[in-house]
């Protein structure tokens, strides 16, 4: 009996749902036990289970070339589930609670799509592009998932490069750069900016200290207006004073925070520090240097 394309895809998707649900449910169940298990054993066992379920399902559903379709469909199903498991990772066992109902459908989609593509590719007449699609999509998804950190880092590097923000950062003595954010231009921020956070760890002789740095394109404004833009913070009046070289310092009574505004090359910069002397913060202005988008992305 020859099945229509719709019938083949419908039956294959149903097999894929079952093939995706059972391994995904098994993995979730293991995670919920909260016990240590050999993580190197589970993936091949689930992979074999997916192939067995796919082959049996393809035989019962009388799919074209059911033996090959079951083998390829089960493999494609597992590869897509593996990719989705990286993109939508399983929560820690103590956080699971009702989450299996939220996470499992994500993995099951991989089963339905993977098996349907595989079954479609083996319909008569055989189409090379359909076979290629059934192979490339699962393998491409799985391969991309394995390199997710590198892919995300590449996108982040490109974001910094295209942001329009001068890529500079200070080298503040005794402090290390711990975090970087890129803020795109929008309704709240007319110009894009980078936000960098520096920490100096506490010692027996001094407390913890941090410095927050913002960098904007020069078009964002000038140091004087930026300093005077805020006159009060948490009901504490703030005051600005000018220093030679168009540098401005903002302080507030009873607060340890000091904010410095200045120009550095073609950028407007702000250094906001707590637990650091005003003179140190001003001196840090001379330490601004070019920094690559790669370096910024590695920190963020």
N, C-alpha and C positions, 0 to 999 in steps of 0.2 A: 504494500500500500504506500503510495507516494503522498507525503504530507505537504501541505501548502507552507509557504514561507512563514505566514502568521502562526500556524500551528507549531512549526519547529521552534520558532523563537519563544512562543508561549510556554511550551513544554520545557525548553532548555532553561528559560528564566526560572521556572518552578524548581527544576533540579538544582539550579544554582543557588536558589534561596535555601533549600534544604542543606546543600553542600556547604553553604556559608554559615548557616545557623548552628549546626552541630559543632564544628570546630571552634567557632567563636564562643559559643556557650560553654564548651569544655574549658577553654582558656580562662574565661571569666570566672567559672566555678573554682578553678585552681587558684586564681588570684585571690578570691574571696576567702579561701581557707587560711590565708595569712601564714602559711608554712613555707619553709625553704624547700625548693625543688630544683632539680638539675635543668637549667634553662636550655642546655644544649640538646636535651632529649625531646622536649615537647615539640619544637618546630618540625623535625622530620616525621614524628608520629602523626601530627596533624596533617602534614602534607600527604602522607600515605593514606590517611583516612579520607581526605578530600578526593583523591584519585579513585579510591574504592567506591565511595558514595557516588561520584560522578559517573563511573563506568556502569554500576548497577542501575542508576537512574536512567542513563542513556539507553540501556538495554530494555528496561521496562517501558520506557516512553517510545521505543522503536524509532529512535533518531537515525538519520542517515549516517552510515559508517559509525555505528554506535561505539565500537571498540576504540577507535581512534578519537572520536569526539569525547568519549568519557575520559580518556587519558589526558588529552590536551585541555579539555574543559576543566577537569579537576586541577590541573597544574595552573591554568590561567586564573581560576578562582582563588587558589592559595596565594599566588603572586600578588593579585590585587588586594587581597585581605592583608597580606604582609605590608604592602605599601600604605594602605589606609591605617594600619596599626601604628605606623611611624608618624603619619600626618595627624592622626587622632589617637594619641597614645592612651593606653589603659590607665585609669587612675590608680593611686595606691590603694591597697586592700582596705585600709581603715576609712577611706573616703568613698568607697564604692556605693554602699547603701542602695538606693533605687537606681543608680546610674547604669546598671546593665541594660535597662530598657532604653537608655539614651545612647549608649555606646554600641551595643550589638547591631542596631540597624545600619550603622555606618559601615560595619564590616560586611553585613549581609548584602549590601549594594554591590560590593566587589564580587560576591558569588554570583548574583543574578546577571550582572553585566559580563563578567568573564565567561560564564558558561554560554550565555546567549551568543556572544561574539564567536566563540569556538564552534558551536553547532551551526551557525549561519555559514561559517567559512567552509564547512564540509558538505554543504548542500550540493546537489547536482543541478547544473554543471559546476565543476569546481572553478572557483575564481581566485586567481593568484593574489589579487589585492585584498580579498576578504581574508585569505589565509594570513597574509602579511599583517593585516589589521589585528587579527586574533593573537598573533605572536608579539607584535610591536607594542600594543597597548599594555598588556600585563607586564612584559619585560621592561618597557620604558617606565611604567609607573613604579615598579619595584626598584629599578636602578636609580630613579630620581629620589625615591624615599631613602635609599641608603646614603645618598649624598645631600640630604636635606640641609644640614648645617652649612655646607659649602655653598649650596644654591642660595640660601637665605643671605649668607654673607656677601655673595656676589651682588644680589639685589640691593643690599644695604650700601655696599661700596658705590654702586651706580647712583644711588640716591644722594649720597654725599657729594659725588662728583658733579651732579646736575642741579644741586640745590641752589646755587648762586651765592652761597655763603663762603667767604674767604676761609680756607682751611688752615687755620692757625690755632695754636694752643700754647699756654705758658708752661714753663718748666719750673715749677715752684719748689724751692729747696726744702727737702724734708717731707714733701707731700707726694702721694701717688694718685694717678688718675684712675678712678674706679668705675666711672659710668659716663656714657655719652648719649645724648638724645638729639635727634634732628627734628626741629619743629617747622612744619611747612607753613607757608603764608596762608592766611585765611581771614575771616572776619575779625577775630580777636588780634591777630598778628599780621599787619600789612606787609611785613617783610619776613622772610625765612630766617632761622637762627639755629645755631648749635648751642647745646647746654652741656657743660662739662662739670663733673663733680670730683673734687680732690679731697683725700683724707690724710690726716696725720694721726697715727695711732697714739693712744695715751701711754705715758711712761710714769714711773714713780715720781718724777719731778714736774710733770705737766699733764694737763688733761687732753682729752680728745679735741681735735680741731678739724674743721672742714672749710673748704673754699668752693663756692659755686661760680662758674664762669659762663657768661653768655657772649656769643659773637654774632654780630649782624653785619650785613653789607653797609657800607658807608651811607647809602641812601636812607637808611632807617632813621637817621636823626643825628644830632650832635650831642656831645657829652653834657653841656650845660642844660639843655632842655630835658634830656633824659634824667638828669639828677633832680631837677625841679618838678618833674612830672608827678611825683608822689610826695605829699607833704605830711602824711600821717600814716602810721602803721600800728594797728591794735590800740588805737587811741593814744599812741605815743607820738608827740610832734617830732618831725624830722627836720634837719637843717642841712643845707649844702654849703660847702666852701670851695673856693677855687684854688688850684695850685698852678704853678708855672707850666706851660706847655699844654694848655687847654685840657687839664685834668681836673676832675671834680670828685669831691668826697662827700658822701652822705652818711650822717650819723644820727642817732636818736638818744635822748636822755634815758639812762637806766637800762640800756640794751648793749649787749656785747657785739652786735652785728655792725660791720662797717662795709660800705659799698663804694666802689671806685668806678668812675666812668672815664673813658679816654678813647683816643683813636690809636689804632695800631695798623700802620700801612693804609690799606683801603677798607678797613673794618672799624666798626664801632664795637667796643668791648666793655663788659661790665664784670667786675670781680666783687663777689659778695662773700665776706668771711666772718666766721664766728670763732672766738678764741685765738685770734691772730691780731697782732698789733697793726695799727694803721700804716705805719712806716713799712712793714713787711709787705702789706698788700700793695702799696704804691710801688715798692721796689719790684714786685712781681711783674709790673707792666713792661719792664725792659726785657723780660725773659720770653716774650711771645716769639714763636718760631713757626715756620711752615710745618704742617703735619699732613701725612697722606690720608686719603680716604680709607685705605686699607687699615692703617693704624686706628683710626676712629671706629671703624666697623668692628675690629677685633675687641675693642673695649666695650662697645655698646652691647 
